Structure formats: C-alpha cells, structure tokens
Amino acid sequence: MKTLRLSGLLLAIGLLPFAASAAPTVNTLGGDTRVQLSADLTGALTSLGVSVKASYPARLRGAGATFPIPGGELDLGSLKGEIDHAGGLTLRAGKTEVNLSSYTIDTTGDAPVLTGLVKLNDSVLGRLPLFDIALVGAPVVRGRHARVGSVQLDNAQLTLNGEAAEALNAVFNVSAFQAGLPVGTARVHTYFYEPAP
C-alpha cells in the first residue's frame, strides 16, 4: 500500500511541470475591445429619443466604440477567465441617464457574457449581465508557450441579455428592448504576461 501511494505521489509530482507549461494562467494588460454597434441597436435608440455618448476613457466615433483593457486574468489552456475594461457608454433620454461601464468579459460560465456596472443618474444599481457573446471563430493566441504574448478574438457577436433588456425597459419606461437584440460585432485584442513564480 505504501509503495502504491509513493508511486502515485511521484507520478503526480512528475506531471506537475507538464500541467503548468500546458496551460499557464496569465494576466492580461493593455489592448482594447472595439465594437461596431448594430443598426438594430442604433435605430432602436434613435426611435426612442435616447442619445449615446462614451464615458472616458472609452471612445465613440459614429457607430464604432473602443474600450481600453487595463487588466484581467486568463487560463491559456481553456481560455476561461475575465478581461476587464475601462470606460463605458451613457444612455440619456430627458432627465434619465444610464451609465453602463467597467465592462468585464467573463468566460468562466457555461457561455461567455459581458457584464457591466449600471448607474442610474449617477447612483450605482449594481453589476448586471449586459451582452451575451457568440463566438464565430476561435481566439488566436500568440506566444502561448512564452511568458508574454497576445490574444485576439474577431467577429464576436453581441446580443442584449435578458436582464439588461428588462432593466432598460424599466428605466426608460418602454418595451422596445428585447433579449437577443443585436448589439454589435466585437474585436478583442489584448496582451498577456505570465507572473513570475
């Protein structure tokens, strides 16, 4: 029995370096997520009289929005983790102002989702799932076995999450926001580094 336990322990210790090198967990730093907002979303907002502007340091030019990535953490083996963003978007109609900011792409659950901090007239309501993410292709990882590299995801399809739709309808007193409303197409590009052991 002792021999079996010792053999199992030695096998586990021997496999540790392979497991660590196969799927290191890395920190993300820099880069951005760029979203081309859909005509469905911009049309719906215009028809409701809702204006959209970027909150610093995000940028909005026409229907193109850019959100800087200050940090995050990813498992390069499964690509599960979180990618954080700075800035956001502010929706305004009359005296009602809703700010959606501090986005996080969360891939730890059954399906990837983008969450955000929701503020109503500068009062924090909480963090909600905002957009569901459908992947058209696999992310491209450069430098997977190096200590530094990059991750890029193209043509990710964003749709309005049910909770976000319900919250927006309640805030603006409308029924136009529906779960599954196309929000836009996203390109995520960020750099990573493996922390020193």
Solvent accessible surface area in square Angstrom, and as a share of the most:
residue,aa,sasa,rsa
1,M,155,0.69
2,K,173,0.73
3,T,100,0.58
4,L,128,0.64
5,R,170,0.62
6,L,102,0.51
7,S,58,0.37
8,G,38,0.37
9,L,102,0.51
10,L,109,0.54
11,L,116,0.58
12,A,53,0.41
13,I,93,0.47
14,G,39,0.38
15,L,96,0.48
16,L,114,0.57
17,P,84,0.53
18,F,141,0.59
19,A,63,0.48
20,A,65,0.50
21,S,69,0.45
22,A,60,0.46
23,A,37,0.29
24,P,13,0.08
25,T,66,0.38
26,V,1,0.00
27,N,37,0.19
28,T,3,0.02
29,L,102,0.51
30,G,26,0.25
31,G,28,0.27
32,D,20,0.11
33,T,3,0.02
34,R,121,0.44
35,V,11,0.06
36,Q,106,0.47
37,L,16,0.08
38,S,21,0.13
39,A,86,0.66
40,D,78,0.40
41,L,21,0.11
42,T,46,0.27
43,G,40,0.39
44,A,21,0.17
45,L,8,0.04
46,T,104,0.61
47,S,92,0.60
48,L,53,0.27
49,G,56,0.54
50,V,10,0.06
51,S,66,0.43
52,V,42,0.24
53,K,121,0.51
54,A,30,0.23
55,S,29,0.19
56,Y,203,0.77
57,P,42,0.26
58,A,8,0.07
59,R,111,0.40
60,L,46,0.23
61,R,190,0.69
62,G,75,0.72
63,A,33,0.26
64,G,25,0.24
65,A,1,0.01
66,T,16,0.09
67,F,9,0.04
68,P,36,0.23
69,I,3,0.02
70,P,73,0.46
71,G,15,0.15
72,G,18,0.18
73,E,89,0.40
74,L,7,0.03
75,D,42,0.22
76,L,0,0.00
77,G,45,0.43
78,S,66,0.43
79,L,36,0.18
80,K,108,0.46
81,G,11,0.10
82,E,77,0.34
83,I,13,0.06
84,D,53,0.27
85,H,8,0.04
86,A,28,0.22
87,G,12,0.11
88,G,0,0.00
89,L,15,0.08
90,T,8,0.05
91,L,10,0.05
92,R,106,0.39
93,A,27,0.21
94,G,65,0.62
95,K,184,0.78
96,T,35,0.20
97,E,48,0.22
98,V,2,0.01
99,N,19,0.10
100,L,12,0.06
101,S,13,0.08
102,S,44,0.29
103,Y,6,0.02
104,T,15,0.09
105,I,15,0.08
106,D,30,0.16
107,T,37,0.22
108,T,74,0.43
109,G,45,0.43
110,D,163,0.84
111,A,67,0.52
112,P,34,0.21
113,V,29,0.17
114,L,9,0.05
115,T,21,0.12
116,G,0,0.00
117,L,52,0.26
118,V,6,0.04
119,K,50,0.21
120,L,50,0.25
121,N,83,0.42
122,D,123,0.64
123,S,66,0.43
124,V,93,0.53
125,L,104,0.52
126,G,25,0.24
127,R,111,0.41
128,L,45,0.23
129,P,32,0.20
130,L,3,0.02
131,F,22,0.09
132,D,58,0.30
133,I,15,0.07
134,A,56,0.44
135,L,87,0.43
136,V,102,0.58
137,G,38,0.37
138,A,87,0.67
139,P,34,0.21
140,V,70,0.40
141,V,24,0.14
142,R,136,0.50
143,G,35,0.33
144,R,84,0.31
145,H,149,0.66
146,A,47,0.37
147,R,118,0.43
148,V,98,0.56
149,G,18,0.17
150,S,10,0.07
151,V,9,0.05
152,Q,42,0.19
153,L,22,0.11
154,D,60,0.31
155,N,84,0.43
156,A,1,0.01
157,Q,68,0.30
158,L,8,0.04
159,T,41,0.24
160,L,6,0.03
161,N,24,0.12
162,G,35,0.33
163,E,94,0.42
164,A,3,0.02
165,A,4,0.03
166,E,126,0.57
167,A,30,0.23
168,L,13,0.06
169,N,28,0.14
170,A,81,0.63
171,V,37,0.22
172,F,24,0.10
173,N,137,0.70
174,V,47,0.27
175,S,87,0.56
176,A,47,0.37
177,F,3,0.01
178,Q,106,0.47
179,A,70,0.54
180,G,43,0.41
181,L,29,0.14
182,P,59,0.37
183,V,2,0.01
184,G,7,0.07
185,T,47,0.28
186,A,4,0.03
187,R,71,0.26
188,V,8,0.05
189,H,32,0.14
190,T,0,0.00
191,Y,114,0.43
192,F,5,0.02
193,Y,91,0.35
194,E,53,0.24
195,P,59,0.37
196,A,86,0.66
197,P,168,1.05
